[in-house]
Amino acid sequence: MQALYAQLLVGLINGSFYALLSLGLAVIFGMLNIINFAHGALYMMGAFCAYFLLNVAGIGYWPALIIAPIAVGIFGMILERTMLQWLSGLDHLYGLLLTFGIALIVQGVFQNYFGSSGLPYAIPDELKGGMNLGFMFLPIYRGWVVVFSLAVCLATWYLIERTRLGAYLRAATENPTLVRAFGINVPRMITLTYGLGVGLAALAGVLSAPINQVRPLMGADLIIVVFAVVVIGGMGSIMGSIITGFALGVIEGLTKYFYPEASNTVVFVLMVLVLLIKPTGLTGRAA
Amino acid sequence: MTAITDNSIPVTPRAMRDEMIVFAIMAVLLAIVPLTGIYPFFVMQALCFALVACAFNLLIGYGGLLSFGHAMFLGTAGYVSAHALKVWGLSPELGILAGIAAAAALGVVTGFVSIRRQGIYFSMITLALSQLLYFIYLQTPFTHGEDGIQGIPQGHLFGIFDLSKSTTLYYVVLAGFLAGFLLIYRTINSPFGEVLKAIRENEPRAISLGYKTDQYKLLAYILSGTLAGFAGSLKVFVAQNASLTDVHWSMSGEIVLMTLVGGLGTVFGPVVGAFVIIAMQQYLAGFGQWVTVIQGVIFVACVLTFRRGLIGEIAHYFRISL
């Protein structure tokens, strides 16, 4: 049973990353009509940002948790201002191609300087060690990742679904021209939205740095799984993305315990099943 | 919504004449390659990728479907052909047929799933499906994991043509490429191709005219996958191995890049794009990971400034159809 709980925890952690990344993809898609292929590369940049902060500037984990998402978010906003904004009005697929190119550039540059091997990033002192829960041993850092990710996801949901700013955002997703006519600066909102989505990816990167090590290609395969998560969940609802992300992480963890050979394919197989049964995705509206 | 491609090709007698002239020039140029002393291996490799890119282009340029998983056809056909030749000891023609059949079957299965969504979702689904296959090939024993299938015997095609001679192999690959190219060209200009273009331009309207658009898209997808598989089988004879690189997502990205550089929705663009990208990889091989960066830069530059691609720009400038 110990092993089962351990795999469930790993599943929950992966689920946190799926949720944070698919949430960002959904928010970005809503405003920019772009599927951000660079999301995995930006997640990796978040982890590297934390690594640099620690090893170059001596800034530890806690400040990095705030600085890295902001820094990578600003990088994202620069990308949006200089490149992505010129794609509005073109077919969605051009956004996919452009961000794929950006991902290749970012990952290639990092691979050049850091190779493909992982760089270690230590768990902060406050979160070292573990707790005995009676039925299992819980490493505190892992528990922290799950709880903190969930809190960030719910905060994002609250921001978008329950605040005035979120209402503007949802309105601009539905009808940008009309919202502009009300005097709201929609282009600036689009830039900030992209920054928010990218910041969430970078935050996931910082959280994963002590667990998965810091590697230039850490986001490359992850983003494909997240695409499958997005296809399964649909991008219509924020809460849907969060729930689907965590649920798929748990299912993956269970698969690792019961049938390890299928653990890296189970999400894709589920995607096929969902497409056969409900092609629009679990929460999605017809595209 | 503007369509993915700015290149629209009118089917007029003049356009078809122009295209046939260019096709003849291309065929003659490719046929004299062995006499010029150019390294035939390079050209054969480029021809295989050119055929994959043309097959990919059939889907995106005429059906409006961007597949981000076309490497799965290339790799699957390659693995099956390699296995058939090496383990089953089949003759080359049967080995190629086995690869094509595998790619067609894969096209039917994955097409049935992926065609259920459009646009951006279709791209994500094909990418995820090819990643699924990548993991399966990584684990199944017949592919030999990271090593791949190596040392594949080339044999005699139809018992006559010795494929271990590079000149013979070159003409066989060239014949295969030209046959595939003409099949695609014929498809584009057939009533079926016209319906595909109609679906790309305005699917609801095509449906209202009574076309079962899903069937057309599925058929185009299967045809595209099968032809990409044919190229994958030919590639086995050239490279004499079949490995995981051919199924990896980065290979799918390269196929997209070749077509984008040459011109989405142009007849000859994918061929030119494949030669450009393969040549670039050849000359920049010493730069290691910078090749990936350069490919990324080309992607970005093409999308931002150069959406018609090389051939598309030329065709647009001279107001001809290529």
Interface residues (C-beta under 8 A of the other chain):
Chain A: F29 I35 M83 W86 L87 G89 L90 D91 H92 L93 Y94 L96 L97 L98 F100 G101 I102 A103 L104 I105 V106 Q107 G108 V109 Q111 N112 A220 D221 I224 V225 F227 A228 V230 V231 E261 N264 T265 F268 V269 M271 V272 L275 L276 P279 T280 A287
Chain B: M1 T2 A3 I4 I60 L66 F68 V113 S114 R116 R117 Q118 G119 I120 Y121 S123 M124 I125 L127 A128 L129 Q131 L132 F135 I136 Q139 W249 G253 V256 L260 G288 Q289 W290 V291 T292 V293 Q295 G296 V297 I298 F299 V300 C302 V303 L304 R307
